[in-house]
Amino acid sequence: MITKIVLTGGPCAGKTTTNERIEEVFSKLGYAVFTLPEAATLFIKAGADFLTKDPGLYYEIHKNMMLFLLQMEESFYRIAEATGKPALIINDRGAMDISAYMNPGDWQRLLRETGHTEEELLARYKAVFHLSTSAKGAPNSYTLSNNSARMEESLAEAIAVDDNLIRAWKVHPNLHVIESEEFVKDKIDKVLRGIAKELGIHESVTFDL
């Protein structure tokens, strides 16, 4: 059995640390765990200019990022199958995240040109865990220093991005919004327990945080 899950959220939400704990915990439980990198970060570090004022270039970046992301998912799905073990594929952002950074017209154009629908993209993932940006619930913890590819600057910008991402996934039947906590470990624990539930793991399992 292969379970595909999206880990999304606004800037400085704790996705990187959470991904590390997911891999550690569920590997110990016997799963083949694959944590796919964030496509946007790879594109930015490779030179793609997401701040361009050229609408044609901006569109092409996002269209090709969609194609790249979906191909990466398919490749790791085949790798997961080859392990012969129950597998967990964690996407650091999923296909619908791209819509949060595009105007509705361009997003619909992208869907037409790539041959996809929102319904199909949503159905790719068993569950979506949205980690709210610390700018919402723990603003003193908000920082830009832990991701050189982050483009947001102010708390208001971070909150706006976070809200757009929730809207992008709001119709997914299994969306879990994890609010910011004073202690990051509490936030991570909620994600771990949520994933365990999706996998049918008994509630008595404890996670040493």
ChimeraX attribute file (.defattr): number of C-alpha atoms within 10 A of each C-alpha:
attribute: neighborCount
match mode: 1-to-1
recipient: residues
	/A:1	12
	/A:2	18
	/A:3	19
	/A:4	19
	/A:5	22
	/A:6	24
	/A:7	22
	/A:8	26
	/A:9	28
	/A:10	25
	/A:11	26
	/A:12	23
	/A:13	28
	/A:14	20
	/A:15	22
	/A:16	17
	/A:17	12
	/A:18	20
	/A:19	22
	/A:20	11
	/A:21	20
	/A:22	23
	/A:23	19
	/A:24	12
	/A:25	19
	/A:26	18
	/A:27	15
	/A:28	11
	/A:29	11
	/A:30	11
	/A:31	19
	/A:32	20
	/A:33	22
	/A:34	20
	/A:35	19
	/A:36	18
	/A:37	16
	/A:38	16
	/A:39	19
	/A:40	21
	/A:41	14
	/A:42	13
	/A:43	18
	/A:44	17
	/A:45	11
	/A:46	9
	/A:47	8
	/A:48	16
	/A:49	14
	/A:50	17
	/A:51	9
	/A:52	10
	/A:53	9
	/A:54	10
	/A:55	10
	/A:56	9
	/A:57	14
	/A:58	16
	/A:59	18
	/A:60	12
	/A:61	17
	/A:62	22
	/A:63	19
	/A:64	14
	/A:65	18
	/A:66	23
	/A:67	12
	/A:68	14
	/A:69	20
	/A:70	16
	/A:71	12
	/A:72	15
	/A:73	19
	/A:74	12
	/A:75	11
	/A:76	15
	/A:77	18
	/A:78	11
	/A:79	14
	/A:80	22
	/A:81	14
	/A:82	9
	/A:83	11
	/A:84	10
	/A:85	14
	/A:86	15
	/A:87	23
	/A:88	24
	/A:89	22
	/A:90	23
	/A:91	24
	/A:92	20
	/A:93	24
	/A:94	26
	/A:95	22
	/A:96	18
	/A:97	20
	/A:98	17
	/A:99	22
	/A:100	18
	/A:101	15
	/A:102	15
	/A:103	10
	/A:104	11
	/A:105	8
	/A:106	15
	/A:107	19
	/A:108	15
	/A:109	13
	/A:110	21
	/A:111	16
	/A:112	11
	/A:113	10
	/A:114	12
	/A:115	8
	/A:116	12
	/A:117	13
	/A:118	15
	/A:119	10
	/A:120	9
	/A:121	15
	/A:122	20
	/A:123	12
	/A:124	16
	/A:125	19
	/A:126	18
	/A:127	21
	/A:128	27
	/A:129	23
	/A:130	24
	/A:131	26
	/A:132	29
	/A:133	29
	/A:134	27
	/A:135	23
	/A:136	19
	/A:137	14
	/A:138	17
	/A:139	14
	/A:140	10
	/A:141	13
	/A:142	20
	/A:143	17
	/A:144	14
	/A:145	9
	/A:146	10
	/A:147	12
	/A:148	10
	/A:149	14
	/A:150	15
	/A:151	14
	/A:152	16
	/A:153	12
	/A:154	13
	/A:155	17
	/A:156	12
	/A:157	15
	/A:158	23
	/A:159	19
	/A:160	14
	/A:161	19
	/A:162	25
	/A:163	16
	/A:164	17
	/A:165	23
	/A:166	22
	/A:167	14
	/A:168	19
	/A:169	24
	/A:170	14
	/A:171	12
	/A:172	16
	/A:173	12
	/A:174	15
	/A:175	16
	/A:176	19
	/A:177	16
	/A:178	19
	/A:179	16
	/A:180	20
	/A:181	15
	/A:182	13
	/A:183	9
	/A:184	16
	/A:185	15
	/A:186	14
	/A:187	19
	/A:188	22
	/A:189	18
	/A:190	15
	/A:191	23
	/A:192	20
	/A:193	17
	/A:194	19
	/A:195	21
	/A:196	17
	/A:197	12
	/A:198	14
	/A:199	16
	/A:200	9
	/A:201	13
	/A:202	10
	/A:203	10
	/A:204	6
	/A:205	10
	/A:206	11
	/A:207	11
	/A:208	7
	/A:209	9
